Amino acid sequence: MKLKGGFVALAATALVAAATLSDPGYAQDHGAAGGSDTAISDSGKDVFEQICAACHMPDAKGGGEAGARVPALAGNKNLKNKDYPIILLLKGRGGMPWFTDILTKQQIAAVITYVRGHFNDYKDPVTVADIDRIGSTNPPVPDCNCGH
Amino acid sequence: MTDPVMSDFLVPPTRRQLLTMIGKVGGASALYQAMTVFGHAAESQFTGPPKLSGAKPGASVLVLGAGLAGMLAAYELTKAGYKVQILEFQGRTGGRNYTVRGGDTITELGSTQTVDYAPGNYLNPGPWRIPYHHRTVLHYCKELGVELEHFAQLNHNAFVHNSHAYGGKPQRYRDLYVDYKGHVAELLGKSLNAGALDTTVTAEDKAKLLEAMKEWGVLDKSMAYTKSMKVGDQRGWERPPGGGVNGAPIPGEVGTLSDTLSTKVWQQIGFYTEHVMQTTMFQPKGGMDHIGKAFTAKVGNLVRPNTRVTKVAQDGSGVTASWTDTRTGTLGETRADWLVCTIPATILGQLDFQVSDAKKAAIRALPYGNSVKIGLEMKRRFWETDYAIYGGHSFTDQDIGLISYPTGNWFGDGPAVILGAYPFGIGAYRLAGMTPERRIAAALDQGSVFHPGEYKSEFRSGATVAWNRMPWILGCCATWTEESRAAHYQDLVSMEGRIVLAGEHCSYYGCWQEGALLSSLDAISRLHQRASAA
């Protein structure tokens, strides 16, 4: 599935974060006019490697130092509750943006399933129904200790 | 004899005199309003450097961050009489005002590169162009003696590549632009002539529109967009005009409507239509960091580098910043009466920062977009010699987003640096996730679509910066939405006790140096007001 459909696919759910990063609405600097048109597959592994690894690093161990840290996804106890990563991907938190404008619901479900199962030991899958449930109940973003 | 005093009453004041008067009576904001009414200055909120003076004897300000916002604050506050110190995390000043050259080291999370460019060559990983209406940046460049040169933005002869159009063969922007308006004009003409818009436009406007479409779209006698000498005058030629026997030009074929639409060239047309992307643009000669260096020449002696701030506290009489020297491990505290904090939200949100819950929430609700730049040094300027492309950008729908040809040293011999990628969004994440070496290889692969015969064989060396992996910022710049602006912007920029924030994230010019400087001027003006009243 092409990524560009992602925003449309999620638009039906009641999300607060409606604006897209590629179209922020104000006079931000940016590069190309249209942006990348190449697709990412629905494989959770592919989404992790092509999107998440940019910040959380290929080994999912995050990076940086205390006070300026990208959190690890590997061995992250917060991921035991699957709602937690879903909320973060739908709404963003701290320096991390929401991903509703570049990932589809299927891709969000797949990548959370992959990260919880592959880099942690939480084997229960996350489904599109889970994404819809969070999207419609609109819970608050969990408090951020952002690296402390 | 004319009485000179009387004549002042009889002769209407010049616009300049009037503006001076309004400025004296009503202050800067009244002056700005008036200038807007007179058609001046509507493009910038900059009304000149702040006239801060008369700081209380001994009053001190601590500035966190030696980027442009922090250094401008220090520069103006020092002039106003404050005692200023700057704490900076990095070993260098300038922040995102940053240029890399041969011999420089780029340290990202997970990798280190040594730049191997030839002397004189550089990459601006951060800001790289200054629109003509960014009056604050231009003002301080002038004041600090930073030499600016033209930055070539729109180049009609550069390419547009769309994988789904023209079999993936890049087209000249000029050709697509002329085809696009030609076809749109033809279709609007057809609609008008068929009476489809008779209930929408008056007969008078209909006649004008038909004339406009014919001229604008360069349509033929039957209002069709077809190959013609007149179209050639805009689109260029199969055989260009020459002298003598074969001097007559031969026009080329025009693109079909379907092919033209497949390129999505309206995106590039829209890009160049944005206010911040319009010409004229400028760049500091020799690298963007000449602006940072010029500020450093003024306030560098106030900077304590390699200093990681860990905690900021305030009380009724001042602020205290606790820090660690990253070289020696020494712990320290710096106290001052007031604080200007320019630490980016990505880092500030991780700091023990004594402000209200509302301001903390604002800091933590501000994600940063990501961007990647890749500078490819080529052995020669083949885009100039072989393609007649002098500056400007070629766009693609691949991850790299675009390539941009260097301005400056046109027609020069020796190696030159092409910007080989500048994506945000998906392309930026995908490239950022690669090692620098793989990133450069991907940029060479993708950019080859524009210059297949030369791109890889003329490549000499590469350097790249993925902003999300720069350890001192972990992102490129702040991403606001209308919703987050409404919920948090005022909380972010408000002065709270003795603390005020500044930087591009505290402006409506996100990602631009102009925003950082305007935010800084606003912050220190409010700080000075409060300090004077205290």
Chai-1 contact restraints between the chains, C-beta under 6 A:
chainA,res_idxA,chainB,res_idxB,connection_type,confidence,min_distance_angstrom,max_distance_angstrom,comment,restraint_id
A,L3,B,I426,contact,1.0,0.0,6.0,A-B,restraint_1
A,A19,B,T481,contact,1.0,0.0,6.0,A-B,restraint_2
A,L21,B,G369,contact,1.0,0.0,6.0,A-B,restraint_3
A,L21,B,G425,contact,1.0,0.0,6.0,A-B,restraint_4
A,L21,B,T479,contact,1.0,0.0,6.0,A-B,restraint_5
A,S22,B,G425,contact,1.0,0.0,6.0,A-B,restraint_6
A,P24,B,T479,contact,1.0,0.0,6.0,A-B,restraint_7
A,G25,B,E482,contact,1.0,0.0,6.0,A-B,restraint_8
A,Y26,B,Y508,contact,1.0,0.0,6.0,A-B,restraint_9
A,A27,B,V276,contact,1.0,0.0,6.0,A-B,restraint_10
A,A27,B,Y509,contact,1.0,0.0,6.0,A-B,restraint_11
A,Q28,B,G510,contact,1.0,0.0,6.0,A-B,restraint_12
A,Q28,B,C511,contact,1.0,0.0,6.0,A-B,restraint_13
A,D29,B,C511,contact,1.0,0.0,6.0,A-B,restraint_14
A,D29,B,W512,contact,1.0,0.0,6.0,A-B,restraint_15
A,H30,B,F424,contact,1.0,0.0,6.0,A-B,restraint_16
A,G31,B,G401,contact,1.0,0.0,6.0,A-B,restraint_17
A,G31,B,L402,contact,1.0,0.0,6.0,A-B,restraint_18
A,G31,B,Y422,contact,1.0,0.0,6.0,A-B,restraint_19
A,G31,B,P423,contact,1.0,0.0,6.0,A-B,restraint_20
A,G31,B,F424,contact,1.0,0.0,6.0,A-B,restraint_21
A,A32,B,F395,contact,1.0,0.0,6.0,A-B,restraint_22
A,A32,B,G401,contact,1.0,0.0,6.0,A-B,restraint_23
A,A32,B,L402,contact,1.0,0.0,6.0,A-B,restraint_24
A,A33,B,Q267,contact,1.0,0.0,6.0,A-B,restraint_25
A,A33,B,Q268,contact,1.0,0.0,6.0,A-B,restraint_26
A,A33,B,F271,contact,1.0,0.0,6.0,A-B,restraint_27
A,G34,B,K264,contact,1.0,0.0,6.0,A-B,restraint_28
A,G34,B,Q267,contact,1.0,0.0,6.0,A-B,restraint_29
A,G34,B,D397,contact,1.0,0.0,6.0,A-B,restraint_30
A,G35,B,G425,contact,1.0,0.0,6.0,A-B,restraint_31
A,S36,B,D399,contact,1.0,0.0,6.0,A-B,restraint_32
A,S36,B,I426,contact,1.0,0.0,6.0,A-B,restraint_33
A,S36,B,G427,contact,1.0,0.0,6.0,A-B,restraint_34
A,D37,B,D397,contact,1.0,0.0,6.0,A-B,restraint_35
A,Q50,B,R430,contact,1.0,0.0,6.0,A-B,restraint_36
A,I51,B,Y429,contact,1.0,0.0,6.0,A-B,restraint_37
A,A53,B,G433,contact,1.0,0.0,6.0,A-B,restraint_38
A,A54,B,Y429,contact,1.0,0.0,6.0,A-B,restraint_39
A,A54,B,A432,contact,1.0,0.0,6.0,A-B,restraint_40
A,A54,B,G433,contact,1.0,0.0,6.0,A-B,restraint_41
A,A54,B,N468,contact,1.0,0.0,6.0,A-B,restraint_42
A,C55,B,N468,contact,1.0,0.0,6.0,A-B,restraint_43
A,M57,B,G110,contact,1.0,0.0,6.0,A-B,restraint_44
A,G63,B,L109,contact,1.0,0.0,6.0,A-B,restraint_45
A,G64,B,P471,contact,1.0,0.0,6.0,A-B,restraint_46
A,G67,B,Q350,contact,1.0,0.0,6.0,A-B,restraint_47
A,A68,B,I347,contact,1.0,0.0,6.0,A-B,restraint_48
A,G92,B,P367,contact,1.0,0.0,6.0,A-B,restraint_49
A,G94,B,G349,contact,1.0,0.0,6.0,A-B,restraint_50
A,G94,B,R364,contact,1.0,0.0,6.0,A-B,restraint_51
A,G95,B,T346,contact,1.0,0.0,6.0,A-B,restraint_52
A,G95,B,P367,contact,1.0,0.0,6.0,A-B,restraint_53
A,G95,B,Y368,contact,1.0,0.0,6.0,A-B,restraint_54
A,G95,B,L474,contact,1.0,0.0,6.0,A-B,restraint_55
A,G95,B,G475,contact,1.0,0.0,6.0,A-B,restraint_56
A,M96,B,P367,contact,1.0,0.0,6.0,A-B,restraint_57
A,P97,B,P367,contact,1.0,0.0,6.0,A-B,restraint_58
A,P97,B,T479,contact,1.0,0.0,6.0,A-B,restraint_59
A,I102,B,I426,contact,1.0,0.0,6.0,A-B,restraint_60
A,C144,B,R364,contact,1.0,0.0,6.0,A-B,restraint_61
A,C146,B,G349,contact,1.0,0.0,6.0,A-B,restraint_62
A,C146,B,Q350,contact,1.0,0.0,6.0,A-B,restraint_63
A,G147,B,Q350,contact,1.0,0.0,6.0,A-B,restraint_64
